[in-house]
Amino acid sequence: MHDFGNLFHVYTIFTTASGLELDPELTKKFAQEPASWLEYYNKKNQSIKESENDQLLEEGAKEYAQAQQHLKTFQNDGNITVLSEVASKMMWILDVFPGHAGCYYVLAFILFILNQLEESILLLTMGRAVDPAFEPIDELENEILRILDGYRGSGDDNATEAALIQGDGLSQPLVGVLEEIFKKFDEDNDGALNSKELDQFIFTTNGSHPPPPFLRQMGLRFGANAKGWLTKDGFLAFYLEQTLDDPSETRNDLTVHGYDGQTLKKLMEE
């Protein structure tokens, strides 16, 4: 299995977690799992002439290098179709060279970008199985585990670090704390932070006053009332996005506002 992998399983994990549409030919190819992957690859290798093998290796290396550049392009412009194209190329390379750990890494990295962390770990584990010496796998896995630890907290009854994420949303303890913070800055008690109130919240949190367009954009992006002011639900939506991206930043914010960022309790109660 380490030598040949299970590309049907890889395909299913990736497409289910990412929601991306890959090359339609891949869907046809992996619609039904072969009875024996060993036999499948033996037949495939027998069909490839010795002279073609070197050419395929060269083409695979070129496609892999291009995929890495395409990922950098995505990080600059956010074009989701780039991810589909890169993932399709990685699957085609694995179909010929199932021991290419770099392809598993790239697929896992795409899931990491899409915040599908646990599924990303699964693909990294598969990549490590085919090439334990491929160091980028360890680096990405460590980063994912750090983030997951930040979401989950310590995870026992005597935990010193409370969870921030529960299921697909904020944990109830964190919601309670954020609602208390929101109420503190909602001076007119209208259920929304107007420009002055939101500016004061951001200044207290970060130590700087944001430009007026930023304040308006906050409401438009995360949830605003008829006046364009950030609502409580919008405030929570902002913190959900931030926490999923970097839980340590949310814990730091809580500390600034008088809470223990680890236990989520008011500091005066410690």
C-alpha positions in Angstrom: 0.0 0.0 0.0 2.9 2.4 0.8 4.3 1.8 -2.7 1.0 2.1 -4.6 -1.3 4.0 -2.4 -5.1 4.2 -2.8 -5.8 7.1 -5.1 -9.5 6.4 -5.0 -9.4 7.2 -1.3 -7.2 10.2 -1.9 -9.6 11.5 -4.5 -12.6 11.0 -2.2 -11.0 12.7 0.8 -9.9 15.6 -1.3 -13.0 16.3 -3.3 -15.4 15.7 -0.3 -13.4 18.1 2.0 -12.6 20.8 -0.6 -15.8 20.9 -2.6 -13.7 21.7 -5.6 -14.5 20.3 -9.1 -11.5 18.5 -10.6 -10.9 17.4 -14.1 -14.0 15.4 -15.3 -11.7 12.7 -16.6 -10.5 12.1 -13.0 -14.1 11.6 -11.9 -14.5 8.9 -14.5 -11.2 7.3 -13.7 -11.9 7.1 -9.9 -15.6 6.4 -10.0 -14.9 2.8 -9.0 -12.0 1.5 -7.0 -9.9 -1.3 -8.7 -10.2 -4.7 -7.0 -6.4 -4.7 -6.7 -4.3 -1.5 -6.8 -1.1 -3.7 -7.2 -2.5 -5.3 -10.4 -3.7 -1.9 -11.6 -0.2 -0.3 -11.4 1.5 -3.4 -12.8 -0.7 -3.2 -15.9 -0.1 0.6 -16.1 3.7 0.2 -15.8 3.7 -2.6 -18.4 2.0 -0.3 -20.8 4.7 2.3 -20.4 7.8 1.8 -22.5 11.2 2.2 -20.8 11.9 5.2 -23.1 8.7 6.8 -22.0 9.3 6.5 -18.3 12.1 9.1 -18.2 10.0 11.5 -20.2 7.1 11.0 -17.8 9.3 11.6 -14.8 10.5 14.9 -16.4 7.0 16.0 -17.2 5.8 15.2 -13.7 8.6 17.2 -12.2 7.8 20.1 -14.4 4.1 20.0 -13.6 4.9 19.8 -9.9 7.1 22.9 -10.1 4.4 24.8 -12.0 1.8 23.8 -9.4 3.8 25.4 -6.7 4.0 28.6 -8.7 0.2 28.5 -9.3 -0.4 28.2 -5.5 1.6 31.4 -5.1 -0.7 33.0 -7.7 -3.8 31.9 -5.7 -2.4 33.5 -2.5 -2.1 36.8 -4.4 -5.4 36.9 -6.3 -7.6 34.3 -4.5 -8.8 32.7 -7.8 -10.3 29.4 -6.6 -10.1 27.9 -10.1 -6.4 27.8 -9.6 -6.8 25.3 -6.8 -8.9 23.0 -8.9 -6.4 23.1 -11.7 -3.4 22.4 -9.4 -5.2 19.6 -7.6 -6.1 18.0 -10.9 -2.5 18.0 -12.0 -1.4 16.5 -8.7 -3.9 13.6 -9.1 -2.7 12.9 -12.6 0.9 12.8 -11.4 0.0 10.5 -8.6 -1.8 8.2 -11.1 1.5 7.6 -12.8 3.9 8.1 -9.8 2.0 7.1 -6.6 5.2 7.6 -4.6 5.4 11.3 -5.2 5.2 12.7 -1.7 5.2 16.3 -3.0 1.8 15.8 -4.7 0.3 14.6 -1.4 1.8 17.7 0.2 0.3 20.1 -2.4 -3.1 18.5 -2.0 -2.9 18.7 1.8 -1.7 22.3 1.5 -4.8 23.2 -0.6 -7.0 21.7 2.1 -5.0 23.7 4.6 -5.8 26.9 2.7 -9.5 25.9 2.6 -9.3 25.3 6.4 -10.0 21.6 6.1 -7.4 20.8 8.6 -8.2 17.3 9.7 -8.5 16.0 6.2 -5.2 17.8 5.3 -3.6 15.8 8.1 -4.9 12.5 6.5 -3.2 13.4 3.2 0.0 14.4 4.9 0.0 11.0 6.6 -0.3 9.3 3.3 2.5 11.4 1.9 4.8 10.5 4.8 4.0 6.8 4.2 5.4 7.0 0.7 8.4 9.2 1.6 9.2 9.6 5.3 12.1 11.9 4.4 10.0 14.6 2.7 10.4 17.4 5.3 7.7 19.9 4.1 5.1 17.3 5.3 6.3 17.6 8.9 6.4 21.4 8.7 2.9 21.7 7.5 1.6 19.1 9.9 3.2 20.9 12.9 1.5 24.1 11.8 -1.9 22.4 11.5 -1.6 20.7 14.9 -0.7 24.1 16.4 -3.9 25.6 15.0 -6.0 22.7 16.0 -4.6 22.9 19.5 -5.6 26.5 19.6 -9.2 25.7 18.5 -9.7 22.8 20.9 -7.9 24.0 24.1 -6.5 21.4 26.5 -9.5 19.1 26.1 -9.9 17.7 29.6 -11.9 18.4 32.8 -9.0 20.2 34.4 -8.1 22.1 31.3 -6.2 25.3 31.6 -7.0 26.3 28.0 -10.6 26.5 26.9 -11.8 25.6 23.4 -12.5 28.4 21.0 -14.2 26.4 18.3 -17.0 23.9 18.7 -18.1 22.1 15.5 -18.2 24.7 12.7 -18.8 27.6 15.0 -17.5 29.5 18.1 -17.6 27.6 21.4 -20.4 28.7 23.8 -17.9 30.1 26.4 -16.2 32.2 23.7 -19.6 33.5 22.5 -20.5 34.5 26.0 -17.2 36.5 26.4 -17.5 38.2 23.0 -21.1 39.2 23.8 -20.0 40.8 27.0 -17.2 42.7 25.2 -19.7 43.8 22.5 -22.1 45.0 25.1 -19.4 47.1 26.8 -18.7 49.0 23.6 -22.4 49.2 22.5 -22.9 52.4 24.6 -26.4 53.2 23.2 -27.5 49.6 23.6 -29.0 49.4 20.1 -27.5 46.0 19.2 -24.9 47.5 16.8 -21.6 49.3 17.0 -21.7 52.6 15.2 -18.6 54.2 13.7 -17.5 55.8 17.0 -18.2 52.6 19.0 -16.4 50.3 16.5 -13.5 52.7 16.3 -13.1 52.7 20.1 -13.3 48.9 20.1 -10.5 48.6 17.5 -8.4 51.2 19.2 -8.7 49.4 22.5 -7.8 46.1 20.8 -5.0 47.2 18.5 -3.9 50.6 19.7 -4.6 52.4 16.5 -7.6 54.1 14.9 -8.7 52.5 11.5 -9.7 54.7 8.5 -13.5 55.3 8.2 -13.8 53.1 5.0 -12.5 50.2 7.1 -15.3 50.7 9.6 -17.9 50.7 6.9 -16.4 47.6 5.3 -16.5 45.7 8.6 -20.3 46.0 8.7 -20.8 45.2 5.0 -18.6 42.1 5.2 -19.7 40.6 8.4 -23.2 41.9 9.1 -24.8 45.3 9.5 -28.1 46.9 10.4 -30.0 49.3 8.1 -27.6 52.1 9.0 -24.6 50.1 8.0 -23.3 49.5 11.6 -21.8 46.3 12.7 -24.3 44.1 14.5 -23.7 41.6 17.3 -24.0 38.7 14.8 -21.6 40.5 12.5 -19.2 41.0 15.5 -19.4 37.2 16.2 -18.9 36.4 12.5 -15.8 38.5 12.4 -14.4 36.6 15.4 -15.3 33.3 13.8 -13.3 34.1 10.8 -10.3 35.4 12.8 -10.3 32.4 15.1 -10.4 29.9 12.3 -7.5 31.8 10.7 -5.4 32.4 13.9 -6.8 31.3 17.3 -3.9 32.9 19.1 -4.9 36.3 17.8 -8.4 35.9 19.4 -6.9 34.8 22.7 -4.7 37.9 22.6 -7.7 40.1 22.0 -9.5 38.6 25.0 -6.5 39.4 27.2 -6.6 43.0 26.1 -10.2 43.2 27.1 -9.7 41.9 30.6 -10.1 38.1 30.1 -7.7 35.3 30.4 -7.1 34.3 26.8 -6.6 30.7 27.9 -9.4 30.0 30.3 -11.8 32.7 28.9 -12.5 33.9 32.5 -12.3 37.5 33.6 -8.9 38.2 34.9 -10.3 39.7 38.1 -11.8 36.3 38.9 -8.4 34.5 38.8 
